[in-house]
Amino acid sequence: MDKSIISEGKTTNEAIENGLKKLNVSKNMVDIKVLENEEKRSFFSILAPRVVKVQLTLKENKNEENYNKKEKKEVELSAEEQEKAKNNVEKFLKEFFEKVQNDTEYSVETVCSGLNVDINNPNLGFLIGYRGETLYAFQNILTAVASKGIENRVRVILNIEGYKEKRQKALEELAEKLEKTVIKTKKSVTLEPMQAYERKIIHTKLQNSDKVETKSIGEDPRRRVVISLKRK
């Protein structure tokens, strides 16, 4: 996607709105410069159709998808901290599923930076939610539970019924499909807002493409991936 476009309209607001639609972004994602104002009209142009031109430029994000290069620095936990975090989470899950879904199977694996939690029960769709929103919220809760009484931050990675593998496959297939669409139409495509790890899947899948490139725009939680033709 071009970083800057010129848009026209009968009024300044109309010109801006037209430009935002072309870029498929919100107003806070661009810098706006009025090139031709409707109030600055000469005597000779008074009978000409009124046109206002504005320049919309996508704002640069200094933290541009640093998820690819620099995630939050992981702290290596001691064996004692790992065990304490594991006990915290296992106790919580035992009490939680006794009240919610008693036949749920789960495992808690310790790793140097925290825990990998895997939960399995075909009736736990409500814990995944739309596009995994509830899953990530629950993951944040488990992170807080695991970190109780531990000085260092415990990183918890949660997976429920293999959701993340299924989601990764779906996103990779989507990336391939949109790559073909962008090449065919020669028009950029802006995806819906995604989690950071989901944006990383799109970026990684298309990073070796000869025809298209990806970037992220906007601020969390409305940050989006844009797929566009590579500039020659």
Protein Blocks (a to p, Z undefined) as FASTA:
>chain_A
ZZbdcdddfbfklmmmmmmmmnopafklpccddfbdfklccfklmmpccddddddddddd
fkgokllmmccddddddfklmmmmmmmmmmmmmmmmmmmmmmbccdddddfklccddddd
fklmmmnognhlmmmmmmmmmmmmmmgopabacdddddeehlmmmmmmmmmmmmmmmmmm
mmmnopacddddddfklmmmmmmmmmmpckbccddedjdfkbccddddddZZ
